[in-house]
Each structure stands twice: as C-alpha cells, then as structure tokens.
Amino acid sequence: MKSGWHILLALLLPALGACNMLISETPIYGNADRASLAPRDGLWLSPSRGCEFDSREAEATWPECAMWILVRNRGADLLLSDGKKQVEMLGGFLAAGEPIIVQARWIDSAKKPRRAYYGFYGIEPHQIGPDGLFSAATVWVVECGTQANQNADIQPYPGIGPDCHAPSKDAVRGAARKSRRADVIEEWRWLRAEATAQGN
C-alpha cells in the first residue's frame, strides 16, 4: 500500500509530482475559517484520461486505472481508493475564501514515528444545493512555486520559503490563486450515495 502522500497525488492530480506541493506539519486553518459549503457525502469520481469503464457498476469491477474518493461527514473524512485496491483515509477541512481551500491531513506511514502532514488544494464548488452541499467541483493542487519543468528548481511564490512549507493563511491563498492552471485542474463529480457505492 502506498503512503497517503502518493495516493493523494495519484488520485487528485496524477500529472503533478509531489516535490512542488505546498505542505505543512501543522494545520494552517481552524474552526474560525470553516466554509459554509461542503461536498455531498458519497462516492466522487473524476474522469481519468485513457481509463474507460462503466461507473454504474460496483467499484470491485472497475479497472486498475480507476480512481475515486468516498466523502463522509461533509468532507471531514475522505477515503481515497483506486482499482489496484490501494486505500488511504484522509482528514479534510474546507476553509472559506476565494478560492475555498481544502486542507487535507494525511499520515506519512514511511516516517518513523509516523507523522501527520497537511497538503492544500484550491476548490471551486458547482451544483450547489439549498442545503449548502455541492455535487461537483473543480480542484487543483496548491503549488509552492513555478518550475520550468518537473526536474527544474522551484521558484517559490511570494511568502513561500524554499522548503515548500506553508507559513500563513495568506500565503496559502495567494499560492492557490497562482497555481490554478488549465493543465492541472481536475473536475470531480458526485456519483452516488455510499450505500450504493458499496456495490450491494
């Protein structure tokens, strides 16, 4: 089983390497920052390039290239899975602002002792219901800077240090705005409720 770091990237932004992801060892956002909107509980799916399958079938029948997220507790719990039977549970927190920031907590099981880390994503909700729950979203990773290519040195965004650690809320938000590009955004949509998602 891969660590949460690798599954997090593989599921949300497969084209992006981990080295340019803005991270933190402590939470940047807290309860006072909580967004009023939340993702609808259930199974979420993003179209994967070159991975065609019938999403109406149970997940157990999906091919290895399939990737999905099971959202619980209005996004507080995110169960990331793929067709290779790799699973990782993440903690999610949506911080209000423009754009909304997803603060995702995962445990790096490769570290001894195991350590918690936080990664950040920009999110633009769509299909918002009267209950404040949304059923579709544009999502992208918050990068710590620009690179000429994936092997080039990172030029940090303003307020971000060379270690790619997030120093403040404003720095995360500023980096999120600069990170949104057509080549990295992913469109996620709610597919069905969890009871159906179990394949029963």
Residue pairs with C-beta under 8 A, 6 or more apart in sequence:
1 86
1 87
1 88
2 10
2 86
2 88
3 88
3 106
3 108
3 109
3 110
4 80
4 88
4 90
4 106
4 107
4 108
4 109
5 18
5 106
5 108
5 110
5 117
5 119
6 18
7 80
7 82
7 86
7 87
7 88
8 80
8 88
8 90
8 104
8 106
8 119
9 16
9 17
9 18
9 21
9 141
10 67
10 82
11 67
11 68
11 69
11 80
11 81
11 82
12 46
12 121
12 139
12 141
12 186
13 139
13 140
13 141
13 184
13 186
14 48
14 67
15 183
15 184
16 141
16 143
16 184
17 150
19 150
19 154
19 164
20 143
20 144
20 145
20 147
20 150
20 154
20 164
21 119
21 141
21 142
21 143
21 144
21 164
22 119
22 120
22 142
22 143
22 144
22 160
22 164
22 165
22 166
22 172
22 175
23 117
23 118
23 119
23 120
23 164
23 165
23 166
24 117
24 118
24 120
24 165
24 166
25 115
25 116
25 117
25 118
25 165
26 118
27 93
27 103
27 105
27 118
28 103
28 118
28 120
28 166
28 168
28 169
28 172
29 93
29 95
29 101
29 103
29 169
33 95
33 96
33 97
33 169
34 93
34 94
34 95
34 96
35 94
35 95
35 96
35 97
35 100
36 96
36 132
37 94
37 100
37 125
37 128
37 132
37 133
37 134
38 74
38 75
38 94
38 132
38 133
38 134
39 71
39 74
39 75
39 94
39 125
39 133
39 134
39 135
39 137
39 190
40 71
40 129
40 133
40 134
40 135
40 190
41 71
41 72
41 73
41 74
41 193
41 194
42 70
42 71
42 190
42 191
42 192
42 193
42 194
42 196
42 197
43 59
43 68
43 69
43 70
43 71
43 190
43 191
43 192
43 193
43 194
43 196
43 197
44 68
44 69
44 70
44 71
44 188
44 189
44 190
44 191
45 55
45 68
45 69
45 188
45 189
45 191
46 67
46 68
46 139
46 186
46 187
46 188
46 189
47 187
48 65
48 66
48 67
50 65
51 63
51 65
51 66
53 61
53 62
53 63
53 66
55 62
55 191
58 198
58 199
59 66
59 68
59 81
59 197
59 199
60 199
61 199
62 68
62 83
63 83
64 82
64 83
64 84
65 83
66 82
66 83
67 80
67 81
67 82
67 83
68 80
68 81
68 82
68 191
69 78
69 79
69 80
69 81
69 188
70 78
70 79
70 81
70 194
70 197
71 77
71 78
71 92
71 190
72 78
72 79
72 194
74 133
75 92
75 93
75 94
75 102
76 91
76 92
76 93
77 89
77 90
77 91
77 92
78 89
78 90
78 91
78 92
78 104
79 87
79 88
79 89
79 90
80 87
80 88
80 89
80 90
81 87
88 106
90 104
90 105
90 106
91 104
91 105
91 106
92 102
92 103
92 104
92 105
93 102
93 103
93 104
93 105
94 100
94 101
94 102
94 103
94 123
95 101
95 102
95 103
95 169
97 173
98 173
99 122
99 123
99 124
99 173
99 176
99 177
99 180
100 122
100 123
100 124
100 125
101 120
101 121
101 122
101 123
101 142
101 172
101 173
101 176
102 120
102 121
102 122
102 123
102 139
103 118
103 119
103 120
104 118
104 119
104 120
104 121
105 116
105 117
105 118
106 116
106 117
106 119
107 114
107 115
107 116
107 117
108 114
108 115
108 116
108 117
118 166
119 141
119 142
120 141
120 142
120 166
120 172
120 175
120 176
121 139
121 140
121 141
121 142
121 176
122 139
122 140
122 141
122 142
122 176
122 177
122 179
122 180
123 137
123 138
123 139
124 137
124 138
124 139
125 134
125 136
125 137
126 134
126 135
126 136
126 137
126 138
127 134
127 135
127 136
127 189
127 190
128 134
129 135
135 189
135 190
136 187
136 188
136 189
136 190
137 187
137 188
137 189
138 185
138 186
138 187
138 188
139 185
139 186
139 187
139 188
140 176
140 179
140 180
140 181
140 184
140 185
140 186
141 179
141 184
142 172
142 175
142 176
142 179
143 157
143 175
143 178
143 179
144 154
144 156
144 157
144 160
144 164
144 175
145 154
145 155
145 156
145 157
145 160
145 164
145 175
146 154
146 155
146 157
146 178
147 153
147 154
147 155
154 162
154 164
156 162
156 164
157 171
157 174
157 175
157 178
158 171
158 174
159 167
159 168
159 170
159 171
159 174
159 175
160 166
160 167
160 171
160 175
161 167
166 172
166 175
191 197
